[in-house]
Amino acid sequence: MASMKYCDKHNQVGFLKKPEESTGFAEIVDFLKGSYIRYALTHNPTIHDSLVKQFWQTATASTLVDGTLELRATIDSLEYIITEASVRSKLVDPTP
């Protein structure tokens, strides 16, 4: 299992604006605005830094027998398992 590490740049919100200085970037912004991941990029929830640090202090990455990649972490004594399927389901329906 790989060891994970906290980074101050995690959990930053993206601003999908088209800069005049960057040609070609407008197409990427248009794609992201039309994509189902827009909510994940632009929603600004309150995230407590202590919870994020707990996540990265305990996070491990592993590959299951079927090839599925997963992250496991413990926050406030509760274990969380994150897979691509769980992330995709939340991007499609962001309600808890």
C-alpha positions as CSV (number, residue, x, y, z in Angstrom):
1,M,0.0,0.0,0.0
2,A,1.3,3.4,-0.9
3,S,1.5,6.1,1.8
4,M,-0.3,9.3,1.1
5,K,0.5,12.9,2.2
6,Y,-1.3,16.1,2.9
7,C,-0.8,19.0,0.5
8,D,-1.9,22.6,1.1
9,K,-3.2,22.8,-2.5
10,H,-5.8,20.0,-2.0
11,N,-9.5,20.9,-1.9
12,Q,-9.2,24.2,-3.9
13,V,-12.2,25.3,-5.9
14,G,-11.8,26.0,-9.6
15,F,-13.0,29.2,-11.3
16,L,-14.2,28.4,-14.8
17,K,-13.6,31.8,-16.5
18,K,-12.2,32.3,-20.0
19,P,-9.0,34.4,-19.9
20,E,-8.2,36.5,-22.9
21,E,-4.5,35.8,-22.6
22,S,-4.7,32.1,-23.2
23,T,-5.8,31.0,-26.6
24,G,-7.2,27.4,-26.7
25,F,-8.0,27.5,-23.0
26,A,-11.6,28.7,-23.8
27,E,-12.4,25.3,-25.3
28,I,-11.3,23.5,-22.1
29,V,-13.5,25.8,-20.0
30,D,-16.5,25.2,-22.3
31,F,-15.9,21.5,-22.0
32,L,-15.7,21.6,-18.2
33,K,-18.8,23.8,-17.9
34,G,-20.8,21.3,-19.9
35,S,-19.4,18.3,-18.1
36,Y,-21.0,16.5,-15.2
37,I,-17.8,17.2,-13.1
38,R,-18.5,20.9,-13.1
39,Y,-20.2,20.6,-9.7
40,A,-17.1,19.0,-8.2
41,L,-14.9,21.7,-9.6
42,T,-16.9,24.7,-8.6
43,H,-18.9,23.9,-5.5
44,N,-17.5,25.5,-2.4
45,P,-18.4,23.5,0.7
46,T,-16.9,24.3,4.1
47,I,-14.1,21.8,4.6
48,H,-12.4,21.8,7.9
49,D,-8.6,21.6,7.6
50,S,-8.3,19.2,10.5
51,L,-10.5,16.6,8.7
52,V,-8.5,16.9,5.5
53,K,-5.3,16.4,7.5
54,Q,-6.8,13.3,9.3
55,F,-7.6,11.9,5.8
56,W,-4.1,12.4,4.4
57,Q,-2.4,11.1,7.6
58,T,-4.3,7.8,7.4
59,A,-4.9,7.4,3.7
60,T,-3.5,4.4,1.9
61,A,-3.9,3.4,-1.8
62,S,-4.3,-0.2,-2.9
63,T,-5.4,-2.3,-5.8
64,L,-8.1,-5.0,-5.2
65,V,-8.0,-8.4,-6.8
66,D,-10.4,-7.3,-9.5
67,G,-8.1,-4.4,-10.5
68,T,-10.2,-1.7,-8.7
69,L,-8.1,1.1,-7.2
70,E,-9.2,2.3,-3.8
71,L,-8.2,4.8,-1.1
72,R,-8.8,4.0,2.5
73,A,-8.7,6.6,5.3
74,T,-10.0,7.1,8.8
75,I,-11.6,10.4,9.9
76,D,-12.9,10.8,13.5
77,S,-12.6,7.0,14.0
78,L,-14.7,6.2,10.9
79,E,-13.2,4.4,8.0
80,Y,-13.9,5.7,4.5
81,I,-13.3,3.7,1.3
82,I,-13.1,5.7,-2.0
83,T,-13.2,4.1,-5.4
84,E,-13.7,5.5,-8.9
85,A,-17.3,4.1,-8.8
86,S,-18.1,6.0,-5.6
87,V,-16.7,9.2,-6.9
88,R,-18.6,8.9,-10.2
89,S,-21.9,8.2,-8.4
90,K,-21.4,11.5,-6.3
91,L,-20.5,13.5,-9.4
92,V,-23.7,12.4,-11.1
93,D,-25.9,13.0,-8.0
94,P,-24.0,15.3,-5.5
95,T,-26.6,15.0,-2.8
96,P,-25.3,13.2,0.3
